[in-house]
Amino acid sequence: APNQYIKSTKLRKAQLLLSQGKQANEASFEVGFSSFSQFSREYKRTFGYPPSETLSNAGIINLAPQQASVASSNQTIGDVNWGRF
């Protein structure tokens, strides 16, 4: 359905903006959501975590496995503090 495609595209763009450090409310309005609460609900439904957790999840997802294996228990790579994992 075209509406689902548009919503999915907006959410992926918002995910990119959030992973670059943009605030969730700014990203939601920038991609075209008029309601932040609706954006937050749809985001969590789509990605499985709220917009506020995007930086930590994006850091985990984007790291190559060899980078993760060499990280010491207290090392910070990007915005991820590996000491909490």
C-alpha positions, 0 to 999 in steps of 0.5 A: 500500500502506498501509505505504508511505503510512505510511512516506512520511508519517513521512519527510516529517514528519521532513524538516520537523523536520530543515529546522527544525533538529532533530537527525536522531536526534531526528527519526527517533524522534519520527516513529516509527522505532525504528532510526536506521540504518533511518531514515537508509537510507529517508530517503536512498532517498526524498529522494536525500540523507542526513538530515544534508544536509536543511538545505542542500537545504531551503534551496536547494529553498525559495528562490524563484528571484529570491532566489537570483539576488540572493544575492552569492557570500558572502551567507548566506540562512537557513542556506545559505552561498551562497559554496560554490555 
